[in-house]
Amino acid sequence: MIHAQKSTAKFNGDAAYRLTEQFLAVAPHRWMGSPGHAKAEQFIRDHFKEEAAKGHFEADTFTANTPVGMYPMTNFIVKYPGKKDGIIVIASHYETNYWLRNINFVGANDGACTSALLMELGNYLRTHPPQGYSVWLVFDDGEESINEQWSDSEALYGTRHLAAKWSQDGTLGNIKAFMVADMIGAKDLNVNRDDFSTPWLLDLLKTAAKNTGHSSYIFKNETAVTDDHIPFRKRGVPVLDLVDITYGPPTEQRPEGSYHHTAMDTLDKLSPHSLQVSGDLFIEMIRLIDQR
């Protein structure tokens, strides 16, 4: 049984916000095959030079067969070794939608801020190495759909590839939890209760929110989101999607919110405080999973 107690987690939401700003300045448009996509990859590589020097940074490059042709994609895995046998994975996609390439879509909340969140988690883990399970940060590619009409077979390329790869090499059986960060930087943050997430991880998130004083930021809405956790869920891995799918004022045409997948998904819609809340929740989740 997990007992509630105050967390001592120290995550810097202001730093995560600044990293979001820097990432958007370097690579505002990051759809597959674009120059901005290559710049996004380099930004991630540059941030983790310290981990790469230790052999703890992996570039998982593959070629995806998409409706618009064959495209190279890359997942980045940053590893922080722990003291117990097992792995906690935290993932986020970093690219923008191919079908939005002709508008000024920068995906500030949808990809950029959660990539920055993982980078700041990396900063935290450098100074607070895992004392329990190892923690792997995954920057996955090809999460977004190729066409405007969503289809599982035309999205989630990076995590579908990674789940299959880790199934073949035996890594999958060592993953204690696969958690996803998606669209959790908006000023009006409310993490959904996702029906596709594993029940015990949802329960643990409720405890994590209570321990960190963030209960008011979760579970106002219940939904079922097809996100990067699905390929791992299908293979029996415990999964949790931290996502706030409603972004901006909902309309009849856009019930998911008027900023979602539009040119209005910009930095001014985000807040350091929301990133602070999200970072606190992930760090507390690591602690609680270690205790379980």
C-alpha positions, 0 to 999 in steps of 0.5 A: 500500500502506498501512503500519502506523504509530501514529496521532496521533488525539485523540478524547475518549471521555469527552466522547462518553459525556457527550454520550450522557448529555445526549442521553438526558436530553433525548430518551430516547424518539425514535420518529417523530412523538413529542415526543422525536423533535423534541427529538432533532432540536433537540439535534443542531441546537443542537450544530452551530450553529457549522457552521450559521452557516458554511452547513455544516449541512443539514436534509434533510426528507422524508415517508416512506410507512410501514405506519402512515401518512405521517411526516415524517423528517429527515436532518442532514448536517454538512459539514467541507470538505477539500482533495481532491475527494471525500467520506468519509461517517460516518453513524448513526441517531438515532431509536428503534423505533416498535414499542417506543414503549410500553416504556421503550426509550431506545436508549442503545447503539442510536442515542444513543451513536453520535449522540453519537459523531458529535457528538464527531467534529464537535468533533474536526473543528472543531479538526482540519479535514480535510486530505484528502477532505471529511468529512460526518457524517450523522445519519439518520432512520428506520433502525429498522423500523416493525414488529417483523418486520424488512423492508428496505421498512419500515426504512432510510428515511433512508439510502434517501432520501439515497442516491436523492437523492445519486444524482440530484444527482451527489453519490454519485459523489464519495463515497469511503467511506460508513461507519456507526456502530451499537451500538458503545458497549457495555462488551464492544465487539467490532466484527463483520466485516460481510460486506455491507461492502466488502472493501478497507474491511474490510482498512483497518479491520484496519489502523486497529485495528492502528495504534491498538492496538485490534485486540482489539476487532474481528472476533471474529465474522463476520456480515452486517448489514442496516444503513444502509450497504445503500442505498449498497452497492446503488448501488455506493458503498464501504461499511463498517458498524462494528457490534457486533450482539450486545448483552448475554448471548445467549439461545435466544430472543434470540441477538443478546443480551438487551439488544438492542431491550429496556428494558435498553439503558441508559446503564449498559451503555456505557463511555467506553472503548468510545466512545474505541476507536470514535472512534479507529478512525473518525479513523484510517479517515479518515486511511487512506482519504485516503492510499489 
